[in-house]
Amino acid sequence: MRRLRFQWMFAAILIFSGMSVVTSCNKDEESKVVKQQQVQFTLWNNCEALTALQDYVKDVTNPNSPNFIKEEDRIATFDMDGTFVGELYPSYFEYNLLEYRVLDDASYKGKAPDDVKEAAQDIRDFVRNGKKLPDHFDMKHAYAAAKAYEGMTLKEFDNYVKAYAAKSANGFRGMTYGQSFFKPMLEVFDYLKANGFTYYVVSGSDRFICRALVEAIGIPANRVIGMDVKLRSGGQGLEAGVNYTMSKSEDIIRTSELIIKNLKTNKVLQISQEIGKVPVLSFGNSGGDCAMHNYALSSPHKSAAFMLIADDDTRDHANREKALTLEQQWRDSGYFVISMKNDFKTIYGDGVEKTDFTF
């Protein structure tokens, strides 16, 4: 009888211990959720835009809210240049890169076609002399860039971009091009990830330039959408891909054929094709992002769009007059406005100083 009683007591202890383990796991899971919601924004000032973002995320991640969004539908899209990467040194990274490739890179000297040289000179005249870029220069640049890197393997191009990104950013001390992330915006990535959002980079810049730059902050290559050129395998030549089987030893090579410049409505079309869902959050900084914002705001879920304005002429090379005009335009369009001057405690981080441009 005593032995039987002992067995029952031992079984009860095991059951109770098992229940304790389960309870402990549940508490751990609950604490993870709480911790996710408490990601700290240490590089932001108290501001309307940040409050709006936090209120939005708290609402749509609350299972008891009528605006609750399942994790698989929590899609956020980010423009790159001027949204979370610098673009005022003195122009877009990909513009600076083309100017360097054509006019300064000794290994490419004398190889650029005349239209590519002309586009590179347009950039140089713009950044050095303030000469206005030609109308529709975004397309002129896209066609020129496609030709300028023709024949490079994807690995060679990736290395080329990263080598240029390692150069000191013009107009700044203590920062390379590859380090020119807006540090407060990196906290937004962390916050969204912690709260079950999947974010994508949707840029007008070359897809492979974007991939090379954002690799440093852990954004996977398959979540980058950008300008595209046609690719081919090393032995394919002019043969159609549907008629050619590449070998194991062949590389993928860039061609000079532009497929798409990923701006305005093209951003929406690419999001639809590659992501397959309407984003519920959208972040940008220019008119080229308005279509993407409007697409997000058309979502059947609760959604929001944010525009950064480059209004800080102390820590960055900004045109405040233009920025303040855009601020009102973006507010009238129904977007939240992020002021780099008023909302960011820092832009590029400690030790980075704005300087005059040098050429």
C-alpha positions, 0 to 999 in steps of 0.5 A: 500500500505504501509502495502504491501511494509512493507511485501515485505521488511520483506520478503527480510530481511528474505531471505537475512538473510537466505542467510547469514546463508548459507554463514556463514555455508559454510565459517565454512566448508571451515575453517575446511578444511583449519584448517585440512590441517594446523595441526602443527608438533611441535615435528619434525625437518624439514626433508625429510620424513616429507616433503614427507608425507606432500607433499603427503597428500596435493596432494592426498587430493586436488580435482583438483589434478590428484592424488586425492583419495576419503576419503573412499580409504585413508587407512593407515597401521601402524606396532606397535612395533618400529614404534610408540611404543618402542621396545628397553626396552630391547625387544618387549613388548610381549616378555617382557610380556611372560618372566614376565608371565613364570619366575616372575609371582607368580600366574603362577609359576609351570604352564608353559609347558616345551616349554613355559619355554624354550621360556621365558628363551630364551628371558631372556638369550637374554636380560640379557646375549646377547645370540642370539635368536634361528632361527625363534624365532618369531614362537617359541614365538607365540606358547609359548604365545598362551599356556601361556595365555590359559584359560584367558577371554578376559577381564582378559587378557586385565587387565593382559596386562594393569597391566604389561604396568603400570610397569616402562619401563626397561632402562628408567626413567619417563615412563611406558611401557604403555606410551612408544609411539613415540610422533612425530608419534602420530602427524602423526595419528592426521594429517592423521585423520584431512585429511580424512585418516583411519589408522589401526594398523597391528602388529606381536604382539598379537591382544589383546595386541595391543588393550590394548596398543593403547586404550590409544591413542584412536585407536578403537579395530576394527582397530587393526590387529595382531597375533591371537589365537583361541577363544572359549566360556566359556561353549563350551568345545571341541564342534565346534562353528557351533554346539554350541550356547553360553548362555548370561552368558558365556565369551569368552576365549583364547585357546592355538591354534595359528591361525596366526603370523601376519608377512611379507606376512601374514600382506598383507593377513590379510589386504586384508581379514579385510580391503578389500582395498589396503592401500595407506600409510604404516609405519613400521620399519623392514623387517617384514613390507616390504610386507605390504609396497610393497602391499601399493606401488602396489595400483592403487592410488598414494602411499608411504611407510615409515620406521623408523630406531632406530638410536638414541643411546642417547635417546633410546637403539639403535644399530646405525651401524645396523640402518644405514645399514637398512637405505640404504636398505630401501632407495634402496627399494623405502621407505622414511626413518624416522630417530629417531635421526635426525627427532624427536625433542623428542622420548618419551616426556619431563621428560623421560631419558634413563638409564641402564637396571636393572634386 
